[in-house]
């Protein structure tokens, strides 16, 4: 299988690349400017190319030969400068929906290519019909807990809006909401899968390692279970 990864130098994207390679897949990695990718970020067996995820024509030019395109798009480069990504996300939270529209537009010329978008957890239902992103009180409490500025609520809602854009499409899309607490850790390959509600452990925590998120993403690439649907995971 040939898998494309947008945001391949990112925290999740780099693990997705590694997981795909370990399973014997061919990987096409995408960056805003592939010439700027550092030598320590390049891997054997990975081809690099530049793509503008906000430009449908740029994305469409990258699609030939791909079975699946996984987008881990974030404004800026969160893996190297999280503060800059936070600033950009707050300044223009519409960028996520813009990227979703561009990806869907590009797929019009390649309707058999599957798309997996790595989004946010804020659009998950904390209880039936109650979405954290729709409530200032719930959202601010979560942002306070994880140490993010309350202004980042706009970006959380931007991710929710991107999911809503995808939901209007009949393309072969999948939206992945990671657990609310996601960080580098251990690859266990053992986790539970959910739909529109977070998966929580015995202590009520929704958590997953970046490594296991990559496992779930490549699992979905290999054996699609959530076409035109969203899924999440957790321990």
C-alpha positions in Angstrom: 0.0 0.0 0.0 1.2 3.5 -0.7 0.3 6.0 2.1 0.7 9.7 1.9 1.3 11.7 5.2 0.8 15.4 5.4 2.6 16.8 8.4 5.1 14.0 8.3 7.6 15.8 10.6 5.0 16.4 13.3 4.6 14.6 16.6 1.9 12.3 15.3 2.8 12.4 11.7 6.4 11.2 12.3 5.1 8.2 14.2 2.5 7.4 11.5 5.4 7.3 9.0 7.4 5.0 11.3 4.5 2.7 11.8 3.7 2.5 8.1 7.3 1.7 7.3 7.5 -1.0 9.9 4.5 -2.7 8.3 6.1 -2.6 4.9 4.1 0.2 3.3 5.5 2.8 0.9 5.3 6.3 2.3 5.0 9.6 0.5 5.8 12.3 3.1 4.5 15.9 2.5 5.8 19.1 3.9 5.1 22.8 3.1 8.7 23.0 1.8 10.3 19.6 1.4 13.7 21.2 0.8 13.7 22.4 4.4 13.2 19.0 5.9 16.2 18.3 8.2 18.4 15.3 7.6 17.5 13.8 10.9 13.8 13.8 9.9 14.4 11.9 6.7 14.0 8.1 6.8 15.0 5.4 4.4 12.1 4.3 2.2 10.3 7.6 2.4 9.9 10.0 -0.5 9.4 13.7 0.2 7.4 16.3 -1.7 6.1 19.8 -1.0 2.3 20.4 -0.8 0.1 23.3 0.2 -2.8 21.7 2.1 -4.8 24.9 1.6 -4.6 24.6 -2.2 -6.7 21.9 -3.8 -4.6 21.9 -7.0 -1.4 21.3 -5.0 -3.0 18.4 -3.1 -4.5 16.9 -6.3 -1.1 16.9 -7.9 0.2 14.8 -5.0 -2.6 12.2 -5.1 -1.7 9.9 -8.1 -0.5 6.6 -6.9 -1.7 7.0 -3.3 -4.1 4.5 -1.7 -4.6 6.6 1.4 -3.8 10.2 2.4 -3.4 10.9 6.1 -3.5 14.5 7.0 -2.0 15.7 10.3 -2.1 19.3 9.2 -1.4 22.0 11.8 -0.5 25.7 11.1 3.2 26.2 11.8 5.3 23.3 13.0 4.0 22.2 16.4 6.8 19.6 16.8 9.4 22.3 16.7 7.6 25.4 18.0 4.3 24.7 19.7 3.9 28.3 20.8 3.9 29.4 17.2 1.3 26.8 16.2 -0.9 27.9 19.1 -0.6 31.5 18.0 -1.5 30.7 14.4 -4.4 28.4 15.4 -5.9 31.1 17.6 -5.3 33.8 15.1 -7.1 31.9 12.3 -9.2 29.0 13.6 -10.9 28.7 10.2 -7.8 27.2 8.7 -8.8 23.7 9.7 -12.1 23.9 7.8 -10.3 25.5 4.9 -7.9 22.6 4.8 -10.8 20.1 4.9 -12.5 21.8 2.0 -9.3 21.8 0.0 -8.7 18.1 0.7 -12.2 17.2 -0.4 -11.9 19.3 -3.5 -8.7 17.6 -4.5 -10.4 14.2 -4.0 -12.9 15.0 -6.7 -10.3 14.1 -9.3 -9.2 11.0 -7.3 -12.4 9.6 -5.8 -10.9 6.2 -4.9 -8.2 7.7 -2.7 -9.1 7.4 1.0 -8.6 10.4 3.3 -7.9 10.2 7.0 -7.9 13.5 8.9 -6.3 13.7 12.3 -8.4 16.2 14.2 -9.2 17.1 17.7 -10.9 15.7 20.8 -13.0 18.7 21.5 -15.8 17.6 19.1 -16.4 14.4 21.1 -19.6 14.1 23.1 -18.9 14.2 26.8 -22.4 12.8 27.2 -25.1 12.1 24.7 -25.7 15.2 22.7 -23.3 17.3 24.7 -20.1 18.3 22.8 -17.3 19.9 24.8 -16.5 22.4 22.0 -20.0 23.8 22.2 -19.7 24.8 25.8 -17.5 27.6 27.1 -17.6 26.2 30.6 -16.6 22.6 29.7 -14.0 23.8 27.2 -12.3 26.3 29.4 -12.1 23.8 32.3 -10.3 21.3 30.0 -8.0 24.0 28.6 -7.1 25.1 32.2 -6.5 21.5 33.1 -4.0 20.8 30.2 -2.3 24.2 30.5 -3.5 25.8 27.3 -4.8 29.4 27.1 -8.5 29.8 27.0 -8.2 31.6 23.7 -7.3 28.2 22.2 -11.0 27.4 22.4 -11.4 29.1 19.0 -9.0 26.5 17.5 -10.8 23.6 19.2 -14.0 24.8 17.5 -12.1 25.1 14.3 -11.4 21.4 14.4 -15.1 20.8 15.1 -16.0 22.9 12.1 -13.6 20.8 9.9 -15.3 17.6 11.0 -18.7 19.2 10.0 -17.2 20.0 6.6 -16.3 16.4 6.1 -19.7 15.2 7.2 -21.3 17.0 4.2 -19.1 15.0 1.8 -19.6 11.7 0.0 -15.9 11.2 -0.5 -14.0 8.3 1.3 -13.1 10.3 4.4 -12.4 9.3 8.0 -11.9 11.6 10.9 -9.7 10.6 13.8 -10.2 12.3 17.2 -7.4 11.2 19.5 -7.9 10.8 23.2 -8.1 14.0 25.2 -4.7 13.3 26.7 -2.2 12.4 24.0 1.5 12.4 24.4 4.6 10.5 23.4 4.9 7.3 25.3 4.9 3.5 24.6 3.7 1.5 21.7 1.5 -1.2 23.2 -0.9 -1.9 20.3 -3.6 -2.4 23.0 -6.4 0.2 23.2 -10.1 0.5 22.8 -11.9 2.1 19.9 -14.9 4.4 20.1 -17.1 6.6 17.9 -18.4 9.9 18.9 -17.7 9.6 22.7 -14.3 9.6 24.3 -12.9 6.2 25.5 -12.0 6.6 29.2 -10.2 4.3 31.6 -11.2 3.2 35.1 -10.2 6.6 36.5 -12.3 8.5 33.9 -9.3 9.6 31.9 -9.3 9.7 28.1 -5.6 9.1 27.2 -3.4 7.5 24.6 0.2 7.5 23.5 1.2 9.1 20.2 2.7 5.7 19.3 -0.6 3.9 19.8 -2.5 6.6 17.9 -0.2 5.8 14.9 -1.0 2.2 15.3 -4.8 3.0 15.1 -4.3 5.2 12.1 -2.4 2.6 10.1 -4.9 -0.1 11.2 -7.6 2.1 9.7 -5.5 2.7 6.5 -5.1 -1.1 6.1 -8.6 -2.2 7.0 -11.1 0.7 6.8 -13.9 0.5 9.4 -14.9 4.2 9.6 -15.4 5.4 6.1 -17.5 8.6 6.3 -17.4 8.4 10.1 -15.3 9.6 13.0 -13.5 7.3 15.5 -11.5 7.8 18.6 -9.3 5.6 20.8 -8.2 5.3 24.4 -6.9 2.9 27.1 
